[in-house]
Amino acid sequence: MKRLGKSRTLILLIALPFLIAGCGNSGTNSSSGSNSPTAAPADTSTETAAPSTSEATKHYEGVTLTLGIQPAPGPYALARSKGWFEEEFGKVGVKVEFAEFQTGPPMTEAIAANRLDFAGLGNLPVVTAQAADIKFTEISNIIEGKNNVAIIVPKGSKITKVEELKGKKIAVAKGSNAYNFLYRGLDKVGLKPTDVEVIQLQPNEAQPAFETGAVDAWATWDPYITTNVLTGKATILTDGETLGVLSPSFLIVRTKLAQDFPELVTTFLKVYEQARVWESQHEDEANKLYAEQFQIDETVLKALRERNAAVNLPISPEVIEQQQQTADFQFEQQTIRKKIDTSTIVDNQFIEQAIKDAAQEPRP
């Protein structure tokens, strides 16, 4: 059977009743499978008539796509729960599998091993993967990055500005959006990494440490930011908008797949866009679905949407520049081993076409 990615879905257990869309350093994917075969490039010429359904099905016979997802409320989860990916790809005989990850770096590792085709993840894992010469392409900007990452402190803390973190213990997941945000934030106010005590903790470890006072601050992402603020456990010390450090998130695709089957990339993004639009038009229904699926209170879900409304956009020059700043900073910190040009992995042709297609085929 011809496969374009094979990975068994993982069940990730954490202390909180939900997972997040942040992208940390440790993951739990232990997928196995053979490398993808070389496939003949799809004919995208406008002079060639589109194949009939039967011809398309034959063209994709035996093809299975593996979609990497971090379990969290949003268009990706919505489309998955409603079976829209299977429905759309099934029209041309393509099968779909899902692989769950807690964080971003294991996703790019799976892409490098030809065991994952699509993924949604944050800015630092993308930069790190590019520096490691993993062959992937950025195809969409799904979180703008102004408010989705922050440094929070316990309610009533005497720490009121970033400079006052000097000498304090700060929890953060290594390799995550928040990891990059923390270190760039410290640098902006003139603090060195040695001026603070960084405690590398995944969210399920950081939450109890934060609540018990074992750490003085926590660099994290939503829904942890919103949940802790709404429950009166935390206040926001600073976020991306205040600090001027964006933490965008992206959809990416294995480059070989995009080269061989570009139309499947557009289809993937079309389904995501249909889900995003449907969510915006059916907020109450979407919130009920997410509340049941992820055990998150609907009040939190509404607050999450207000802070970080889902987008699905071409990757703008401004976002590319923010990525370049992240890459340059991480090179200076020796987190990555070589300088990179973040514009070289961006390809907006798929999202531009997908937005048009989704507008013509909205979900009821």
C-alpha positions in Angstrom: 0.0 0.0 0.0 1.4 3.4 -1.0 1.5 5.7 2.1 2.4 9.3 2.5 2.9 9.1 6.2 2.2 6.6 8.9 1.9 7.3 12.6 -0.2 5.8 15.3 -2.3 8.3 17.3 -1.1 8.9 20.7 -3.1 9.5 23.8 -1.4 12.1 26.0 -2.4 12.3 29.6 -1.7 15.4 31.6 -2.8 16.8 34.9 -5.1 19.4 33.5 -8.2 18.2 31.7 -7.0 19.6 28.4 -4.0 20.1 26.2 -2.8 23.1 24.4 -1.7 24.6 21.2 1.7 25.6 22.5 4.7 23.9 21.0 7.2 22.7 23.5 10.4 20.6 23.4 9.2 17.3 24.6 6.5 15.1 23.0 5.2 11.6 23.2 4.9 10.5 19.6 6.5 7.1 19.1 5.1 6.5 15.6 6.7 3.9 13.4 6.5 3.2 9.7 8.4 3.0 6.4 9.4 6.1 4.5 7.1 7.5 1.9 7.6 6.4 -1.7 8.5 8.8 -4.5 5.3 9.8 -6.3 4.8 11.3 -9.8 4.2 15.0 -9.7 0.6 16.0 -10.1 -0.3 17.9 -13.4 -1.5 21.3 -12.3 -1.6 22.8 -15.8 -4.6 24.9 -16.5 -4.8 23.6 -20.0 -5.5 20.1 -18.8 -9.0 19.1 -18.0 -9.7 18.2 -14.4 -9.9 14.4 -13.9 -13.2 12.8 -13.3 -14.0 11.4 -9.8 -13.1 7.9 -10.9 -9.8 9.1 -12.5 -8.9 11.1 -9.4 -9.6 8.1 -7.2 -7.4 5.9 -9.3 -4.7 8.6 -9.2 -4.6 8.5 -5.4 -5.2 4.8 -5.0 -3.6 3.6 -1.7 -2.7 7.1 -0.5 -3.0 7.8 3.2 -2.3 11.2 4.7 -1.2 11.6 8.3 -2.3 14.8 10.0 -0.5 15.9 13.1 -2.6 17.7 15.7 -2.2 19.0 19.2 -5.5 18.5 21.0 -7.0 21.9 21.7 -10.1 23.8 20.8 -10.1 25.4 17.3 -10.8 24.9 13.6 -8.4 21.9 13.4 -10.2 20.0 16.2 -13.6 21.0 14.9 -12.9 19.7 11.4 -11.5 16.5 12.9 -14.5 15.9 15.2 -17.0 16.4 12.4 -15.0 14.2 10.0 -14.6 16.8 7.4 -11.0 15.9 6.5 -12.1 12.2 5.9 -15.1 13.4 3.9 -13.2 15.7 1.6 -10.2 13.6 0.9 -12.4 10.5 0.6 -14.0 12.1 -2.5 -10.7 11.3 -4.3 -10.0 8.0 -2.6 -7.4 9.4 -0.1 -7.5 8.1 3.4 -6.7 10.1 6.5 -5.1 9.3 9.8 -4.5 11.6 12.8 -1.5 11.6 15.1 -1.7 13.5 18.4 1.3 15.3 19.8 1.6 17.4 23.0 4.2 19.7 21.5 5.8 20.9 18.2 9.3 19.4 17.9 8.2 15.8 17.8 6.0 16.8 14.8 8.9 18.1 12.8 10.9 15.0 13.7 8.0 12.9 12.4 8.0 14.9 9.2 11.8 14.4 8.8 11.1 10.6 9.1 8.4 10.8 6.4 5.8 9.7 9.0 3.8 12.9 9.1 2.4 15.0 6.3 0.7 18.1 8.0 1.2 19.8 11.3 0.1 22.8 13.3 2.7 24.3 15.6 4.4 27.4 16.9 7.2 29.7 15.8 10.3 28.3 17.6 9.8 24.7 16.6 9.5 25.9 13.0 12.7 27.9 13.3 14.6 25.0 14.9 13.4 22.5 12.3 14.4 24.8 9.5 17.9 25.1 11.0 18.1 21.3 11.2 17.4 21.1 7.4 14.0 19.3 7.9 12.1 19.5 4.6 8.8 21.2 5.3 6.9 24.2 3.9 5.0 26.9 5.8 1.6 27.1 4.2 -0.6 29.2 6.6 -0.5 31.5 9.6 -3.2 30.3 12.0 -2.4 32.4 15.2 -1.2 36.0 14.8 0.8 35.7 18.1 0.0 38.9 20.0 -1.7 37.5 23.0 -1.4 33.7 22.9 1.9 33.6 24.9 2.6 35.5 28.1 4.4 35.5 31.4 2.0 35.1 34.3 2.6 35.6 38.0 0.5 34.5 41.0 -2.4 36.7 42.0 -1.1 39.2 44.5 2.5 38.9 43.5 4.8 41.8 44.2 6.4 41.3 40.7 4.8 44.0 38.5 7.4 44.3 35.6 9.7 42.0 33.7 12.8 43.6 35.2 11.7 42.4 38.7 12.1 38.8 37.6 15.8 39.0 38.4 16.7 36.3 40.8 13.3 34.6 40.5 12.3 31.1 39.4 10.4 30.9 36.1 8.7 27.8 34.7 8.8 27.3 31.0 8.6 24.4 28.5 11.9 24.2 26.7 11.7 24.6 22.9 8.2 26.2 23.0 6.8 29.5 21.8 6.9 30.5 25.5 10.6 29.6 25.7 11.5 31.9 22.9 9.2 34.6 24.3 10.7 34.4 27.8 14.3 34.7 26.6 13.6 37.5 24.1 11.6 39.3 26.8 14.5 39.1 29.3 16.8 40.4 26.6 14.5 43.3 25.9 14.7 44.6 29.5 18.5 44.0 29.8 18.4 40.7 31.8 20.6 37.8 31.0 19.5 34.1 31.2 21.9 33.8 34.2 20.0 36.6 36.0 17.0 34.3 36.5 16.5 30.6 37.4 14.7 28.9 34.6 12.9 25.8 35.6 12.1 23.6 32.5 8.7 22.1 33.0 5.9 20.9 30.8 2.5 22.4 31.5 1.3 19.4 33.5 4.3 19.9 35.8 4.3 23.7 35.7 0.7 24.1 36.8 1.0 22.6 40.2 4.4 24.3 40.7 2.8 27.6 39.9 -0.1 27.0 42.3 2.0 25.9 45.2 4.5 28.8 44.8 7.4 26.6 43.8 8.0 29.0 41.0 7.6 32.8 40.9 6.4 33.1 37.3 5.4 31.0 34.4 6.0 31.6 30.7 3.2 29.8 29.0 0.4 29.9 26.4 -3.3 29.6 26.2 -5.5 28.1 27.5 -3.3 28.2 30.6 -3.0 31.9 30.5 -6.8 32.5 30.3 -7.7 29.7 32.7 -5.4 30.9 35.5 -6.5 34.5 35.1 -10.2 33.7 35.1 -9.9 31.4 38.1 -8.1 34.2 40.0 -4.9 32.3 40.3 -2.8 34.6 38.1 -2.3 38.0 36.6 -0.5 38.7 33.3 2.9 40.3 33.7 3.4 40.8 30.0 2.4 39.4 26.7 3.4 39.6 23.1 1.5 42.7 22.3 2.9 44.6 25.3 6.5 43.3 24.9 6.5 43.6 21.1 7.5 40.0 20.6 5.0 38.0 18.4 4.6 34.2 18.8 2.7 33.2 15.6 1.7 29.7 14.8 1.6 27.9 11.5 0.3 25.0 9.4 3.1 23.2 7.7 3.4 20.4 5.2 6.1 17.9 4.3 7.7 19.4 1.2 7.8 16.3 -0.8 4.1 15.9 -0.5 3.5 19.5 -1.6 5.7 18.9 -4.6 4.0 15.6 -5.6 0.4 16.4 -4.7 0.0 20.2 -4.4 -3.8 19.9 -4.9 -4.0 17.9 -1.6 -2.3 20.7 0.2 -4.9 23.1 -1.0 -7.7 20.7 0.0 -6.3 20.4 3.5 -6.3 24.2 3.9 -9.7 24.5 2.3 -11.2 22.2 5.0 -9.4 24.1 7.7 -10.8 27.4 6.4 -14.3 25.9 6.1 -14.0 24.9 9.8 -12.7 28.3 10.8 -15.6 30.1 9.1 -18.2 27.7 10.5 -16.8 28.2 14.0 -17.1 32.0 13.7 -20.7 31.6 12.5 -21.7 29.0 15.1 -19.9 30.1 18.2 -22.3 28.7 20.8 -22.5 25.3 19.1 -18.7 25.2 18.7 -18.2 26.1 22.4 -20.5 23.3 23.5 -18.6 20.9 21.3 -15.2 22.0 22.7 -16.4 22.1 26.3 -17.5 18.4 26.0 -14.4 17.3 24.0 -11.7 19.0 26.1 -13.5 19.5 29.4 -13.0 23.3 29.4 -15.7 25.7 30.8 -17.5 27.6 28.1 -16.6 30.9 29.8 -13.0 30.1 29.3 -13.6 29.2 25.7 -15.3 32.5 25.0 -12.4 34.3 26.7 -9.9 32.3 24.6 -11.6 33.4 21.4 -11.6 37.0 22.5 -7.8 36.9 23.2 -6.9 34.7 20.2 -9.4 34.5 17.4 -8.5 31.8 14.9 -7.1 33.0 11.6 -6.0 31.3 8.4 -3.9 33.7 6.4 -1.1 33.9 3.9 2.1 34.5 5.8 2.8 38.2 5.6 6.2 39.9 5.3 5.6 41.2 8.9 5.3 37.7 10.2 8.3 36.5 8.2 10.3 39.4 9.7 9.2 38.3 13.2 10.3 34.8 12.4 13.6 36.2 11.2 14.1 38.1 14.5 13.4 34.8 16.4 15.9 32.9 14.2 18.6 35.5 14.6 18.1 35.7 18.4 18.2 31.9 18.7 21.4 31.8 16.7 22.9 34.3 19.0 21.9 32.2 22.0 23.3 29.1 20.2 20.0 27.4 20.4 20.3 26.8 16.6 23.6 26.1 14.9 23.4 28.1 11.8 21.8 31.3 10.4 18.7 30.8 8.3 16.5 32.8 6.0 12.9 32.3 7.3 11.4 33.5 4.0 12.7 30.5 2.0 10.2 28.0 3.6 7.1 30.1 3.0 4.7 29.2 0.1 1.4 31.2 0.1 0.0 29.8 -3.2 -1.9 27.0 -1.4 -3.7 29.2 1.2 -4.6 31.9 -1.4 -6.3 29.2 -3.5 -7.9 27.5 -0.5 -9.5 30.6 0.8 -11.2 31.1 -2.6 -12.3 27.5 -2.7 -13.7 27.6 0.8 -15.7 30.7 0.1 -17.3 28.9 -2.8 -18.0 25.8 -0.8 -19.0 26.8 2.8 -20.0 24.2 5.3 -23.7 24.3 6.3 
